[in-house]
Amino acid sequence: MITAYAFIMPKQPISLTIEETNLLWLKGRARVTAGGSVSAAVDQLVAEARSGRLGRAESPRSVVGTIDLAQDPLLTDADSAIRAVFAGSLARSIVAREARAPRSSKTQLRKKTVRG
């Protein structure tokens, strides 16, 4: 019987101080690539940098076939089309209500008190 053991490096806790905008970017990256863990995202970035993959340009992607301009390639009717969409949007009714003001604690106490 052969037993395989995975060699797992122990992780070390550290403290990082980074700019707020970089932290926001890191949290976004963590959400997408590391399942939400900022620690895993930092670990992944360091691993990519060590392997030489970080900062490499991705291969170019084609946009062929992603946009259809079948009938009006010079956009000669674009102005009237946008105006029609805008007019349709304005024609729809909108229901708006004002939020109720929260009751003060005095009003709530008066309602709970039974007199008489």
C-alpha positions as CSV (number, residue, x, y, z in Angstrom):
1,M,0.0,0.0,0.0
2,I,1.4,3.4,-1.1
3,T,0.4,6.5,0.9
4,A,1.0,9.9,-0.6
5,Y,1.4,12.9,1.7
6,A,1.0,16.4,0.4
7,F,3.8,18.7,1.7
8,I,2.0,21.7,3.1
9,M,4.2,24.7,4.2
10,P,3.1,26.2,7.5
11,K,1.7,29.7,7.2
12,Q,3.1,32.5,9.2
13,P,1.0,35.4,10.5
14,I,2.2,38.8,9.5
15,S,1.0,42.4,9.7
16,L,0.8,44.5,6.5
17,T,0.3,48.3,6.2
18,I,-0.9,49.3,2.8
19,E,-2.7,52.3,1.3
20,E,-6.5,52.3,1.4
21,T,-6.9,52.2,-2.4
22,N,-4.6,49.2,-2.6
23,L,-6.6,47.5,0.2
24,L,-9.8,48.1,-1.7
25,W,-8.3,46.6,-4.8
26,L,-6.9,43.6,-2.9
27,K,-10.4,42.9,-1.3
28,G,-11.9,43.0,-4.8
29,R,-9.3,40.6,-6.1
30,A,-9.8,38.3,-3.1
31,R,-13.5,38.2,-3.8
32,V,-12.9,37.1,-7.4
33,T,-9.8,34.9,-7.2
34,A,-9.3,33.7,-3.6
35,G,-12.8,33.0,-2.4
36,G,-13.0,36.2,-0.4
37,S,-9.8,35.6,1.7
38,V,-7.5,38.6,1.6
39,S,-4.7,36.5,3.1
40,A,-5.1,33.9,0.3
41,A,-5.0,36.7,-2.3
42,V,-1.8,38.2,-0.9
43,D,-0.3,34.6,-0.8
44,Q,-1.4,34.1,-4.4
45,L,0.2,37.4,-5.5
46,V,3.5,36.6,-3.9
47,A,3.5,33.1,-5.4
48,E,2.8,34.6,-8.9
49,A,5.6,37.1,-8.4
50,R,8.1,34.4,-7.3
51,S,7.2,32.2,-10.3
52,G,7.6,35.1,-12.7
53,R,4.0,35.2,-13.9
54,L,3.1,38.5,-12.2
55,G,3.1,41.5,-14.5
56,R,3.2,39.5,-17.7
57,A,1.0,40.8,-20.4
58,E,-2.0,38.6,-21.3
59,S,-2.3,37.4,-24.8
60,P,-4.5,39.8,-26.9
61,R,-8.2,39.0,-27.1
62,S,-10.3,39.5,-30.2
63,V,-13.5,41.4,-30.1
64,V,-14.6,40.2,-33.5
65,G,-18.3,39.2,-33.5
66,T,-19.1,40.9,-30.2
67,I,-20.9,43.9,-31.7
68,D,-23.6,43.9,-34.3
69,L,-23.9,47.0,-36.6
70,A,-25.9,45.2,-39.2
71,Q,-28.3,47.8,-40.7
72,D,-26.6,51.1,-39.9
73,P,-22.8,50.9,-40.1
74,L,-22.4,54.7,-40.4
75,L,-24.8,55.3,-37.5
76,T,-26.9,57.7,-39.6
77,D,-30.0,56.9,-37.7
78,A,-28.4,56.7,-34.2
79,D,-29.7,60.2,-33.2
80,S,-33.4,59.3,-33.8
81,A,-33.0,55.9,-32.2
82,I,-31.6,57.3,-29.0
83,R,-34.3,60.0,-28.9
84,A,-37.0,57.3,-29.3
85,V,-35.5,55.3,-26.4
86,F,-35.3,58.4,-24.2
87,A,-38.9,59.4,-25.1
88,G,-40.1,55.9,-24.2
89,S,-38.4,56.1,-20.9
90,L,-40.0,59.5,-20.0
91,A,-43.4,58.2,-21.0
92,R,-43.4,55.5,-18.3
93,S,-44.9,56.4,-15.0
94,I,-42.9,56.5,-11.8
95,V,-44.3,55.9,-8.4
96,A,-42.4,57.8,-5.7
97,R,-43.3,57.9,-2.0
98,E,-41.8,59.9,0.8
99,A,-40.4,57.8,3.7
100,R,-42.3,58.1,7.0
101,A,-40.5,60.0,9.7
102,P,-39.5,57.7,12.6
103,R,-41.6,58.0,15.7
104,S,-40.0,59.6,18.7
105,S,-39.6,57.6,21.9
106,K,-42.1,60.0,23.7
107,T,-44.9,59.1,21.1
108,Q,-44.2,55.4,21.6
109,L,-44.4,55.7,25.4
110,R,-47.7,57.6,25.2
111,K,-49.3,54.9,23.1
112,K,-48.2,52.1,25.5
113,T,-49.6,53.9,28.6
114,V,-53.2,52.9,29.3
115,R,-55.2,55.5,31.1
116,G,-58.5,55.4,32.7
